[in-house]
Amino acid sequence: MSKVVKYVARPVRREVFKNGDAEVNLGDRSVFTHDLFVDDEKVGFDGGVCTVVRLEDGASYILCNVTMQLPDGTIAFQTFLDEKFPPPPFFTAITGGTGAYKGASGEMHIDPASPDTHFYTVYLDGTD
């Protein structure tokens, strides 16, 4: 089964937790949540953590783990990217799901179009 679902994500809250005195430190974390909408109707939310896992030649790299809570289950995704804020559009790997999304795989395209609006396009390769 293959399915494409589009969401508009609107940030609700983001907190940054520093792990040292430098501008960027190994272990710095950003914890965040967004409300998710389809056709201006709120259908769920997501929440995640991005952690700085590597510092090299002035660049920092982050690992992000996020889960979407939807009416019929959850979709989990993960990505690894170099840290830029705001980030350019990027892809994440769908790592699984629950309920209607059990066995899900595929990827999600995230376009952080503005600080107030992100566009998620979910490409589900398989669900039970």
N, C-alpha and C positions, 0 to 999 in steps of 0.2 A: 504494500500500500504506500502511495506517495501522496503527500498533502502539503499545501502551502497556506500558512496563516499569517496575517499581518496584524500587528498591534502598534498602538501609539503608547509610548511610555512617558509618563510625566514624573519627574523626580519629586519625592516627598521629603526625604532627609538623607544627609550624607555627613558622616563624621570621620575625621582623620585622626589616627592614633600614632604618635611618633615613637620611634624606638631608639632615639639618640638625639644629639644636639645638632648634627649636620642637617643641611636642607633636605637631603634624601638619605635614608639609612636602611640597611638591610633589616627587614622585618616591619618597616612602616606599613600600616594597614589603612585602607579606606573601607568603611562599612556603609552600605547604602540600601535604599528601597525606592521603588517607583510604583505608582498606580498604573494599571494596564487598561487600555481602552480599545474597543472595536466600534467604529461608527459613533463616536462620542458617548458610548455606554461603557461604564466601568465593569470590567469582566474579571478582575483579579489584581494581583500585585506580584512584584518580585522582591527578592532580597539577596544581597551577596556581599562578598568580601574580596578585595584585591590586595595582595601582599607583595611588597618589593622582595624579590628572591635573588637578584643578582645586580651587582654594581660593577661596571667595566668601562674604562676609558671615558668617564663622564656620562655614560648612559646608564639608565636603570631599567630593569625588566620586571614585569609584574605577572603574577599568576592570579586569575580571577575565577572564582567559583560562585555561581548564581543559580537560584531556583525560582521558577515561576509558579505561583499558586493560582490555579484556574478552577472553575466550577466542577470540572469532571476529572481533575487530577493535577499532577505536577509535571513540569519539564525541567530537568537539570542540564546546565551547560557550563562549559569551562573554556578558558582561552589563556594564551600566553602571549604577551606583547611588550614592546618597548613602551615605556611610560611617556606619554605626551598628554597635556591637558589643554584644551579638550582633545580627545583622541580623534583621528580620522576614522571614516567608516572601516569596519573590520568584520571578520567572521569568527564565530565561536563553534565549538563542537558540542552537539547534543550528546550527553553522556548517559541519558536514561530518563525514565519517567515512572509515574504511578497512575493507577486508574485507567482512563481512556488512553493514556500515553505509555502504558507498560510496554517495555521492549523498544521504546523510541530510539531512533538514531538519526543522524543527519547533521545539519548545521543551521546556524542562525546568523543572518546578516544584521549588524547593528549600525545604524546611522545616527550618531549623536548630532543631529542637525542644529540644535541650539541648546543653551543651558536648560530651557524649559520643556523641550520636546525631543524625544528620541524615537526613531522608527525601527521596529523589530520586524524582520521577515523570517519566519520559521519554515525551514524546509525539512519536513519529517519524512524519513525514508521508510520507517516501519513502525507500526503500532499493532498491538494485539486486538 
